[in-house]
Amino acid sequence: MAAQFTKLTEEVAETVMEGCDALLRVSAGMQTILTLLDLEEETADALGLHCLLAPLKAQLDQAINRIQEAF
């Protein structure tokens, strides 16, 4: 029984870490978009997109950090 529990725990941890890796790639992509928006001229569209994406990226990064701290 203990061996099964250990195996299950390892599988859960591996799945969570794989999910974190995927979310980190999404975060990196969002950072690239934010950087490109920063390079755009000060257009209303670029500013609007930046204002929309920046808080979402911050929330994503915070969620990833909480998960990683748990493991």
Number of C-alpha atoms within 10 A of each C-alpha: 6 7 8 9 10 11 12 12 12 12 12 12 14 13 12 15 16 12 14 18 13 12 16 16 12 15 18 14 13 17 15 12 16 20 12 12 18 13 10 12 10 10 9 9 12 17 16 11 13 18 12 11 16 15 11 14 18 12 12 16 18 12 14 18 13 10 14 12 8 7 9
